[in-house]
Amino acid sequence: MSRGLVLAFDTATPCATSALVLDGEVLGERMSRAAAVLADADELLRTAGFGPGDLGGLVVGTGPGSFTGIRIGLAAARGLALSLGLRVAGVSTLDALAAGLSGALPVIDARRREVFALRDGVPVALRPAELDFERGTVLVGDGAIRYRPELEAAGAEVPPDRDLVHVPRAPVHASLARDFVDADLVEPIYVRLPDAEKAIA
């Protein structure tokens, strides 16, 4: 779905990613930290010779991943959408990782000795030993890096740490975006409750 000039970003993992895409063509991409997503967006627009008012839509990663990171991304998307009158498409961070390398299984570090992964297309949190894959399956994401020895011993293939396949790239998010809606309708994918909410419950 083309929306002209689109800003896409994902802050769910330690390496935040943002990109500026015009009718499917990537004009620029940056990788930094969640807290720098707005500065990155401004730099992307300036470098490409555009301003915020030129944007036709926003794409934001919805997780799962870091609770704080997801909230930063959604807050940034909602703030920009409100101020610029834009609609937003949410894209799963796991789906973006999977789409970045055909046939790969996305694995995001979930802390607490668990990972976030897809099981029958549904995001789940489980221990690395509970991942279900065939020998020779390529695993990508920071969870695959963290648990590399255990996963490789189980028959997985994990690309070198330096490979960008371990980062949910924002241009992929833009390519996966389909439904652009009011920003308030974009829901995060947490999989499990944040610690603060568990304590209250």
WOQUIHU-V638237 format. One record per residue. N is the residue number from 1. PHI is phi in radians with two decimals (999 if undefined). Layout:
BEGIN
n=N phi=PHI
n=N phi=PHI
END
This chain:
BEGIN
n=1 phi=999
n=2 phi=-1.51
n=3 phi=-2.15
n=4 phi=1.29
n=5 phi=-1.53
n=6 phi=-2.15
n=7 phi=-1.80
n=8 phi=-2.12
n=9 phi=-2.72
n=10 phi=-2.49
n=11 phi=-2.07
n=12 phi=-1.33
n=13 phi=-2.03
n=14 phi=-0.97
n=15 phi=-1.75
n=16 phi=-1.28
n=17 phi=-2.29
n=18 phi=-2.49
n=19 phi=-2.68
n=20 phi=-1.97
n=21 phi=-2.24
n=22 phi=-2.04
n=23 phi=0.85
n=24 phi=1.54
n=25 phi=-1.67
n=26 phi=-1.35
n=27 phi=-1.57
n=28 phi=-3.07
n=29 phi=-2.57
n=30 phi=-2.36
n=31 phi=-2.29
n=32 phi=-2.72
n=33 phi=-2.16
n=34 phi=-0.98
n=35 phi=-1.14
n=36 phi=-1.75
n=37 phi=-1.07
n=38 phi=-1.23
n=39 phi=-1.14
n=40 phi=-1.11
n=41 phi=-1.08
n=42 phi=-1.08
n=43 phi=-1.15
n=44 phi=-1.08
n=45 phi=-1.13
n=46 phi=-1.09
n=47 phi=-1.08
n=48 phi=-1.49
n=49 phi=1.43
n=50 phi=-2.06
n=51 phi=-2.15
n=52 phi=-0.96
n=53 phi=-1.17
n=54 phi=-1.48
n=55 phi=-1.19
n=56 phi=-1.83
n=57 phi=-3.09
n=58 phi=-2.18
n=59 phi=-2.23
n=60 phi=-2.24
n=61 phi=-1.28
n=62 phi=-1.83
n=63 phi=1.65
n=64 phi=-1.33
n=65 phi=2.87
n=66 phi=-1.20
n=67 phi=-1.00
n=68 phi=-1.10
n=69 phi=-1.07
n=70 phi=-1.07
n=71 phi=-1.14
n=72 phi=-1.07
n=73 phi=-1.10
n=74 phi=-1.17
n=75 phi=-1.12
n=76 phi=-1.11
n=77 phi=-1.11
n=78 phi=-1.20
n=79 phi=-1.13
n=80 phi=-1.15
n=81 phi=-1.08
n=82 phi=-1.17
n=83 phi=-1.29
n=84 phi=-1.88
n=85 phi=1.19
n=86 phi=-1.86
n=87 phi=-1.79
n=88 phi=-2.24
n=89 phi=-1.99
n=90 phi=-1.68
n=91 phi=-2.30
n=92 phi=-1.06
n=93 phi=-1.09
n=94 phi=-1.15
n=95 phi=-1.09
n=96 phi=-1.16
n=97 phi=-1.08
n=98 phi=-1.11
n=99 phi=-1.27
n=100 phi=-1.22
n=101 phi=-2.55
n=102 phi=-0.94
n=103 phi=1.49
n=104 phi=-1.45
n=105 phi=-1.74
n=106 phi=-1.37
n=107 phi=-2.40
n=108 phi=-1.87
n=109 phi=-1.11
n=110 phi=-1.83
n=111 phi=1.06
n=112 phi=0.89
n=113 phi=1.07
n=114 phi=-2.23
n=115 phi=-2.29
n=116 phi=-1.68
n=117 phi=-2.63
n=118 phi=-1.80
n=119 phi=-2.19
n=120 phi=0.98
n=121 phi=1.42
n=122 phi=-1.90
n=123 phi=-1.17
n=124 phi=-2.42
n=125 phi=-1.97
n=126 phi=-2.71
n=127 phi=-1.33
n=128 phi=-0.90
n=129 phi=-1.17
n=130 phi=-1.58
n=131 phi=-1.11
n=132 phi=-1.90
n=133 phi=-2.67
n=134 phi=-1.47
n=135 phi=-1.01
n=136 phi=1.61
n=137 phi=-1.17
n=138 phi=-1.51
n=139 phi=-1.90
n=140 phi=-2.25
n=141 phi=2.03
n=142 phi=-1.18
n=143 phi=-1.22
n=144 phi=-1.16
n=145 phi=-1.19
n=146 phi=-1.07
n=147 phi=-1.88
n=148 phi=-0.86
n=149 phi=-0.99
n=150 phi=-1.15
n=151 phi=-1.26
n=152 phi=-1.17
n=153 phi=-1.12
n=154 phi=-1.53
n=155 phi=1.87
n=156 phi=-1.40
n=157 phi=-1.93
n=158 phi=-2.10
n=159 phi=-1.03
n=160 phi=-0.96
n=161 phi=-0.97
n=162 phi=-1.31
n=163 phi=-1.21
n=164 phi=-1.24
n=165 phi=-1.13
n=166 phi=-1.48
n=167 phi=-1.94
n=168 phi=-1.28
n=169 phi=-1.26
n=170 phi=-1.05
n=171 phi=-1.03
n=172 phi=-1.19
n=173 phi=-0.98
n=174 phi=-1.06
n=175 phi=-1.24
n=176 phi=-1.55
n=177 phi=-1.10
n=178 phi=-2.22
n=179 phi=-1.71
n=180 phi=-1.65
n=181 phi=-2.31
n=182 phi=-1.05
n=183 phi=-0.98
n=184 phi=-1.17
n=185 phi=-1.55
n=186 phi=-1.41
n=187 phi=-1.77
n=188 phi=-1.29
n=189 phi=-1.91
n=190 phi=-1.60
n=191 phi=1.26
n=192 phi=-2.30
n=193 phi=-1.21
n=194 phi=-1.06
n=195 phi=-0.96
n=196 phi=-1.10
n=197 phi=-1.24
n=198 phi=-1.12
n=199 phi=-1.13
n=200 phi=-1.21
n=201 phi=-1.14
END
